Amino acid sequence: MKDQSGTLPGATLVDVLAEQDGFRAAPPSALPRAVRSISRPIGYLTHRLIPAEVIEAAIRGADWAASGSIRKTAISHDFSDFAACEDAAIDVRRWALGYAVTGGGAAGAFGAIGLAFDVPATVTLALRTIRLTGLCYGFGDNSEAERVYILDVLQLAGANSPDDKAAAIARLAAERQDIHPDAWQKIVQLTGQTSGSLAATRRVAATLGVNLSTRKIAQVAPIVGAAVGASVNGAFQNDVASAARFAYRERWLAANEGIIDGAAADVVSPSS
C-alpha cells in the first residue's frame, strides 16, 4: 500500500485511480464489435474498405500537431492543478466531438466517395485530440518518444479486442519508462508532417484499418450515410479522447504523485 502524500487529496486520488482501473477493465468500444457481427457475411469488404496502407498514408500526411491546432484552453492553466487539467481535457473532448460529428455527417452524405476525404480528416483529428489532451496535462515535448506515445494512444483507442487493448496499455506503460521526467511542463510547438517511427505508424495503421472499416461499413450508402457518418465519427473521437485522458492521466500521476501504474486499492490516505 502507498501512503498518499502528493498534491491530490486522498479521496480524490482514490477516485481517479478507480476511474483508471475502470478504463483498463472495460472492453473495447461496443460499436465496432456490434457492426462486425452484423456485417460478418461481407466480412472481406469490411476489412478491406479502408486498407492499412490508406491509414498509414493518412498518418504520414497529417499535419496533426500544427501550432494552429493548439487551443489556448489546453495550455493556459497551472499544470500542477489536476482539476484544471481535467477541465481543459473536457474542453478538448467537446471540441473534437463537434468537429467529428460535423465532418462525419458531411462526408457520409456522399457515401463511399466521401470516405476518401473522411478517413484522412478522421485520423488527423484523432492525432490532434491526443496531442491536445497531452498538452492539457502538461506534456508537449517534441521528441520521437512523445510522437510514438501519441501513436500508441491512437492504437489504444482503436483496439479491436480485449487482447489488443491490454497489449496497447502495456506498451504505453513501457514507453512511459523511456520518456524523460523533464517532459512534464515542457510545451513546444510541433509543426509539419511528423508521424513518429515507421514501426509505430504501421502498427497503428493495421489496427485502425480494421477498426475504421468496421465502423464505417454502413456509411457507404449515400444520404443515409450522413447520419451514420456523424454517429460513427463522434463515437470514434470519443474513444480517442477517453484513451488519451487515460494515458496522460497515468503520466501526470507519475510526475506529480509518484504513482506508476497504480490501482485504487494500492493507495491509503494519511488519515486512514
C-alpha positions in Angstrom: 0.0 0.0 0.0 1.2 3.5 -0.8 0.7 6.5 1.6 -0.9 9.4 -0.2 1.4 12.4 0.2 1.2 14.1 -3.2 -0.8 17.1 -4.4 -4.2 15.4 -4.6 -6.4 14.8 -1.6 -6.5 11.1 -0.7 -10.2 10.7 -1.6 -9.7 12.4 -4.9 -6.7 10.3 -5.8 -8.6 7.1 -4.9 -11.5 8.2 -7.2 -9.1 9.0 -10.1 -7.3 5.7 -9.7 -10.6 3.9 -9.6 -11.6 5.5 -12.9 -8.3 4.5 -14.4 -8.9 0.9 -13.2 -12.3 1.1 -14.8 -10.9 2.1 -18.1 -8.4 -0.8 -18.0 -11.1 -3.3 -17.2 -13.7 -2.1 -19.8 -13.9 -3.9 -23.1 -13.1 -2.0 -26.3 -15.8 0.1 -27.8 -19.0 -1.9 -28.4 -19.8 -0.1 -31.8 -17.2 -1.8 -34.0 -17.9 -5.2 -32.3 -21.7 -4.8 -32.9 -21.2 -3.7 -36.5 -18.7 -6.5 -37.1 -21.3 -9.2 -36.0 -24.0 -7.7 -38.3 -21.6 -7.4 -41.3 -20.0 -10.8 -40.9 -21.5 -12.1 -44.2 -19.5 -9.4 -46.0 -16.5 -9.5 -43.7 -14.0 -9.3 -46.5 -15.4 -5.9 -47.6 -15.4 -4.6 -44.0 -11.7 -5.5 -43.6 -10.7 -4.0 -46.9 -12.9 -1.0 -47.1 -10.1 1.1 -45.6 -6.8 -0.8 -46.1 -4.0 -0.3 -43.6 -2.0 1.4 -46.3 -4.6 4.2 -46.5 -4.4 4.8 -42.8 -0.6 4.8 -42.9 -0.7 7.4 -45.6 -3.1 9.5 -43.6 -0.9 9.4 -40.6 2.2 10.4 -42.6 0.3 13.1 -44.4 -1.5 14.6 -41.4 -0.3 18.0 -40.1 -1.5 16.6 -36.9 0.4 18.7 -34.5 0.3 22.1 -36.3 0.6 25.1 -34.0 -2.8 26.3 -35.3 -4.5 23.3 -33.6 -3.2 24.2 -30.1 -6.2 25.7 -28.3 -5.4 28.2 -25.7 -7.6 26.4 -23.2 -5.2 23.4 -23.4 -2.2 25.3 -22.1 -3.5 28.4 -20.2 -3.7 26.8 -16.7 -1.4 25.6 -14.0 -0.4 22.0 -15.0 0.1 21.1 -11.3 -3.6 21.7 -10.7 -5.2 18.4 -11.6 -8.8 19.8 -11.7 -7.7 22.5 -14.2 -6.1 19.8 -16.3 -9.3 17.8 -16.3 -11.4 20.8 -17.2 -9.1 21.5 -20.2 -9.3 17.9 -21.3 -13.1 18.1 -21.2 -13.0 21.2 -23.4 -10.7 19.4 -25.9 -13.1 16.4 -26.0 -16.1 18.7 -26.6 -14.2 20.4 -29.4 -13.2 17.1 -31.0 -16.7 15.7 -30.9 -18.1 18.8 -32.5 -15.7 18.6 -35.4 -16.2 14.8 -35.7 -20.0 15.0 -35.9 -20.0 17.8 -38.4 -17.3 16.3 -40.7 -18.6 12.8 -40.5 -22.1 13.9 -41.5 -20.8 15.9 -44.5 -18.6 13.1 -45.7 -21.3 10.4 -45.1 -23.7 12.2 -47.4 -21.5 11.2 -50.3 -21.3 7.5 -49.4 -18.2 5.6 -50.4 -16.8 8.6 -52.3 -16.9 10.6 -49.1 -14.5 8.2 -47.4 -11.6 9.5 -49.5 -12.0 12.8 -47.6 -13.3 11.4 -44.3 -10.5 9.0 -43.4 -7.6 11.5 -43.5 -9.7 14.0 -41.7 -10.7 11.4 -39.0 -7.0 10.4 -38.5 -5.8 14.0 -38.4 -8.5 15.0 -35.8 -7.7 11.9 -33.7 -4.0 12.7 -33.6 -4.7 16.4 -32.8 -7.1 15.4 -30.0 -4.4 13.2 -28.4 -1.8 15.9 -28.8 -4.1 18.5 -27.2 -5.1 16.2 -24.4 -1.4 15.7 -23.6 -0.9 19.4 -23.5 -3.8 19.7 -21.0 -1.9 17.6 -18.6 1.4 19.4 -19.2 3.0 17.0 -21.8 4.0 18.6 -25.1 7.6 17.6 -25.8 9.0 17.5 -29.3 10.7 14.1 -29.2 10.4 10.9 -31.1 9.4 9.1 -27.9 6.5 11.6 -27.5 5.3 11.1 -31.1 5.4 7.3 -30.7 3.5 7.6 -27.4 0.8 9.6 -29.3 0.5 7.0 -32.0 0.2 4.2 -29.4 -2.6 6.1 -27.6 -4.3 6.1 -31.0 -3.8 2.4 -31.2 -5.4 2.0 -27.8 -8.4 4.0 -28.9 -8.8 1.7 -32.0 -8.3 -1.6 -30.1 -10.4 -4.4 -31.8 -10.3 -6.9 -28.9 -9.6 -7.1 -25.2 -6.2 -8.6 -26.0 -5.4 -5.6 -28.4 -6.4 -3.2 -25.6 -4.3 -4.9 -22.9 -1.3 -5.0 -25.3 -1.7 -1.3 -26.1 -1.9 -0.4 -22.4 1.2 -2.5 -21.6 3.1 -0.8 -24.5 2.2 2.6 -23.2 3.3 1.7 -19.7 6.7 0.5 -21.0 7.1 3.7 -23.1 6.4 5.9 -20.1 9.5 4.5 -18.5 11.6 5.7 -21.5 10.3 9.3 -21.6 12.5 11.7 -19.6 10.8 13.1 -16.4 11.6 16.6 -17.6 9.0 16.1 -20.4 6.3 17.3 -17.9 5.6 21.0 -18.4 7.8 21.1 -21.5 5.5 22.7 -24.0 6.7 23.1 -27.6 5.0 23.6 -30.9 5.1 20.5 -33.1 4.6 21.6 -36.7 4.5 20.0 -40.1 4.2 16.3 -41.0 5.7 14.4 -38.1 4.4 10.9 -37.9 6.7 9.0 -35.4 8.6 5.9 -36.1 7.9 3.7 -39.1 7.1 0.7 -36.9 4.7 2.6 -34.7 3.0 4.1 -37.7 2.5 0.7 -39.4 1.3 -0.9 -36.1 -1.4 1.7 -35.7 -2.4 1.6 -39.3 -3.0 -2.1 -39.2 -5.2 -1.7 -36.1 -7.2 1.2 -37.4 -7.6 -0.3 -40.9 -9.8 -2.9 -39.3 -11.5 -0.7 -36.7 -12.5 2.1 -39.1 -13.5 -0.2 -41.8 -15.8 -2.0 -39.4 -17.3 1.3 -38.1 -17.8 2.8 -41.5 -19.3 -0.1 -43.4 -22.8 1.4 -43.2 -21.5 4.9 -44.3 -21.1 3.7 -47.9 -24.8 4.3 -48.6 -25.4 7.9 -49.8 -27.8 10.1 -47.8 -28.3 7.5 -45.0 -24.5 7.6 -44.6 -24.7 11.2 -43.4 -26.4 10.1 -40.1 -24.2 7.1 -39.8 -21.0 9.1 -40.5 -21.9 11.7 -37.9 -22.6 9.0 -35.3 -19.6 6.8 -36.1 -17.1 9.7 -36.2 -18.4 11.1 -32.9 -18.1 7.7 -31.2 -14.6 7.1 -32.6 -13.3 10.5 -31.4 -15.0 9.9 -28.0 -12.9 6.7 -27.8 -9.8 8.6 -28.8 -10.4 11.3 -26.1 -11.0 8.6 -23.5 -7.8 6.8 -24.3 -5.8 10.0 -24.3 -7.2 11.0 -21.0 -6.3 7.6 -19.5 -2.8 7.7 -20.9 -1.9 11.2 -19.9 -3.5 10.9 -16.5 -1.1 8.0 -15.9 1.8 10.3 -16.8 0.5 13.1 -14.6 0.1 10.8 -11.7 3.7 9.5 -12.1 5.1 13.0 -12.4 3.1 14.6 -9.5 2.1 11.7 -7.2 4.9 9.3 -7.8 2.4 6.6 -8.7 3.5 4.3 -11.5 0.5 2.3 -12.9 -1.2 2.3 -9.5 -4.6 1.0 -8.6 -7.1 2.5 -6.2 -6.6 -0.4 -3.8 -2.9 0.5 -3.5 -3.4 3.9 -2.0 -4.0 4.7 1.6 -4.9 8.2 2.8 -2.8 9.5 5.8 -6.0 9.8 7.8 -6.8 6.1 7.4 
